[in-house]
């Protein structure tokens, strides 16, 4: 199913019927937003570790004769990398297709055909041999429900 879906999407894009849901401008905005959120997370984590290290150094120096423990290290950098990678991955993951004006026109024709076939009282009762009279409309009707 995944391969079929990819082929259908590639064909629709080639024909100009669909496009990615998020164009390059939207992806750029989402990436900048991810960078800003990453900056906030990095500053918050660095402040947390700085505050924690400051509190630990007072406790450790009073109990261990002056030996301090930083407690933070590169934690802010790890948090920043993970945050940005996660948000960028979410933004750049394919989230479906959008129609184009040409795609809407084609969809309108197919929806019109579906309504036409639904409006025909006898169409639902036709046997498979009716394909000789209805030609392609019989399988189209089946495909359109």
PyMOL commands that set and color helices and strands:
alter all, ss='L'
color gray80, all
select helices_A, chain A and resi 2-14+24-63+75-92+101-119+123-125+128-134+136-143
alter helices_A, ss='H'
color red, helices_A
select strands_A, chain A and resi 18-20+97-99
alter strands_A, ss='S'
color yellow, strands_A
deselect
rebuild
show_as cartoon
